[in-house]
Amino acid sequence: MKKVVIFLFALFSLSSYVFAQDEASETKEVSDQAAPAGETEEPDQEGFKSNWFIGVGEGAVVNKFKDNWFVGIGPAYQLFSGTPSSGGMFDHASVGLQLRGGKWMTPDFGFRFGFQGFSFKDYKKESQSYLSLDANMMVNVQNLFLGYSENRFWSIDPYMGPTFLVSDFDKNTHYGFGLLGGLHNTFNMNNIIPYVGDKLYLYLDLSAILSDKEFDHSEYERDEKGKKVSSRGLDAIYSVSVGAVYRFPKRGWTSSFIMY
């Protein structure tokens, strides 16, 4: 509601300015017609009291570099998907670990970087070691559209960004790049865990890593005769992670307005 009022105020101010410019233009045309031929009127010398203005608007909340940092850790249940593949998707299930930290630059936008890995089950249902180092931008949907609230229990933060991937450390190590995207859901413990809830909250993270076909060391699939044919699609690791996030001080935000 506050943002709507500010928008209408700005629109009204702009309309008033355009109307005033039109009036000034009409006045100048009449003045020029009244001037004798060959003569031009000198512009009016305006005094100190003329053309003052005042405005108000909502300022962007940008905190200090040391404020609103966080770090989170939790186990992940992972499903590998690729072509070729043997068995169903759940035949390629594994357990990994997620460790990520970041900073909220405003209540609406933040960045995050971190680690995900240990092992996954490849197209042969064999375990391969892997490591994902990622960096991504986050958006807090509720703060963006509903405004910041310190006591909001549940927040959803979509994110997306590049990731550097390494697979199979022991044998034929592969290095590549991929794309990480997902939904980071956080649950405020402020009213549930006394003395800790303002510092700690729980999270549920749903993510997917898309990588090139070489990630699982299988670039091709074979036909019925065993001949290699071109591989289709991308390799992917889908993950569900549950864990905890610690928020470093300073925490929270303050409202700000700009007057000019």
N, C-alpha and C positions, 0 to 999 in steps of 0.2 A: 504494500500500500504506500509506503514512504517513497519508493522509487517511482511509482506512478504519479504522485503529487509533484515530485521534483521534475519529472518529465513534462507535465502540463505547465508548470511554472516556467520552464525553459522555453517551451513552445509559445507561451503567451508573451514572454520577453522578446523573442525573435519576431513575432508578428507586430508588436508595438514598434520595434526598430524599423522594420520594412515600411510601415505606415508613415512613420516620421520622415523617412527618407523621401517617400513620394511627395509629402507635403512640402519639404524643403525644395524639391525639384520644381514643383509648380510655382512656388514663391519666386524662385530665381528666374523662371521664364517671364513672369509678369514684370519683374524688376528690370530685366534686360529690354523688354518692349518699351518701358517708360523712359529709358535713358535717351538723351538727344543723340542724333546721328553723329558718328565719329567719336563719341565719348563712351567710356566704360566706367561703371561704378566701382569704386574701391570696396573691397570686402570689409564687412563690419569687424571691428576689433572687439573680440569677446573678452569679457572680464574674468577675473579669477573664479567667480561664482558660477560660471557657465560649464555645462557638459560634464558634471559630476555624475557618477553612477554607483550603484551597489548591487551585489548579487549574492546568492547563496546556493550551494550545491553539496552533494554528498562526495566526500573525498575517498579515494581508494585507500584501503588499509594496507600499508606496506610496513612490515615490522623490521626490526634490526636483524642483522645476519645471524646472531647467536640465538634468536628466539624461535620457538615452535619447531624444534628438531625432534625426531622420533626414531626409534629402532624397534623392529619386531622379529620374532622368531617362532617357527612352528613346523611340525612334521607335515608332509604332503603325501597324499595318495595319488599316484600317477598312472595314466593309461597312454600307451604308445600306439600311434596309428601311422601306417605307411604302406606303400606298395612296392614290392610284393609283400604279402603277409600270410602267415599260417595261423589258423584258428581264429577265434573271435577276439574282440577288443579286450575283454577281461582276461584273456590268456596272456596279455602283455602288461598286466598290472604290476606295479612296484611301489616301494615306499622311498621317499626322498626327504629332503630338508630344504626349507626356505629361510633365508636370513636377509632382511632388507631394512634400510634406513632412508630417511629423507627429511624434507622440510616443507612446511606449508608457508608459501610466500604471502598469500592472502587467505582469508577464510574460504575462498572459492577454488584457488589453484595452488598446486604444489608439485614438487618433483621427488622422485624416488630412485634409488639405485640399490643393487643387491646381488645376491647369489642364490642359485637353485641347483640342486644336483644330487650326486652320489651315483645312482645307477638307474637304468631302465632295461626293459626286456625288448629286444629287437625283433625283427621279422621272423627269426628262427626260434623265438621264445627263449633266447639266451641272454644273460645279463651282460650289459656293457656299461662301463663307467662313463659319466658325462658331467659337464660343468657348463652352467649358463651364467654369464655376467651381463646384467641388464641395466638400463637407465630409461626411465619413462616419466611422462607427465601425468598428473592426476587432477581430476575435477570432482569437487564435492557438489553433488547434484542438489541436495537440499539447501545448502548455503547459497548456491547460485540462483535458485529460483524462489526460495522461501525466506532468505535472509539468515544471517548467523544466529545460532542459538546455542548457548553454553550447555544447556540441560537436555539437548536432543539425545534420545537413547540410541537410535539407529541412524547410521549414515551410510550412503552408498557412493563409492568413489571409482568411476570408470578410469582406466589407465591404458596407455599404449606407448611403446617405444622399441628401439632396437636392442638386440642382444647378441653378444659374442659367444659362440658355442664351441666346445671342445668335447670330442667323444672318443672313447677307447684309448685310455692313457697308456695301457700296457703293450698294445700290439701296433696296429696301423692307425696312429693318431690322426684324427681329422679336425681341421679348424674351419670354421665357417661363421656366417652371420644369419640371423633370423629376426623374427618379429614376435614380440610378446604383447599380449593384450588380455584384459580381464576386468573383473569387478571385485573391488576391495570393500567388504562390508565391515563396519566397525560398530561395536556395542559399548556404550558408555556405562562404566561401573560406578559412577560417582555416588549414586544413591543406593548402591548394593553392598559395596565393600568399603567400610569406614576407613578413613585415613590413607587409603591407597587408591580409591576409585578415581580421584582427580589426576593421578599420575599414570594409571594403568587402564587399558581397555582391551577387550577381546576382539578378535577378528575372524572372519570367514572369507577366504580368498579363492575365487574361481578364475582360473587362468588357462591360457593356451599358448604354446610356443610353436610357431611355424618355421620350419627350416628347409634347407635344400635336400635333395634326395640322397646325397652322400652322407648325411648325418649318421645313418645306421649302417654305412659301408655297403649299401646295396643300391647301385645306380640303375639296375636293369631288372626286368622280370623275364621269365622264360615261358615259351609256348609249350604245347604238348610234346613236342619233339626235343625239348631241352635247349632250344636255340634262344639266345638273348634277343629281346626286343626292347624298344624304348620304354622307359618307366614313365608313369603318369603321376600327376599330383605332387604333393609335398609330404614330407614327414612332419609329424606333430606329436607333441606331448601335452596332454590335458591333465590339469592338476586341481585338486581340492585340498586346501590347507586350512587348518585351524590352529590359532596360536594367540600370543599376547603381544601387545605393543606398549612400550614405555615412552612417555613424553617427557623430554627434558625441559627444565625451566629456562626461560620464561614461557608460560603456557597461556593460552587464551588470547582474546582480542579486545580492543576498545573501539567504540564508534568514533568517527571523525567527520567534521564538516569543514568546508572551505568557504570563507567569505572573501569577496573581492570587490 
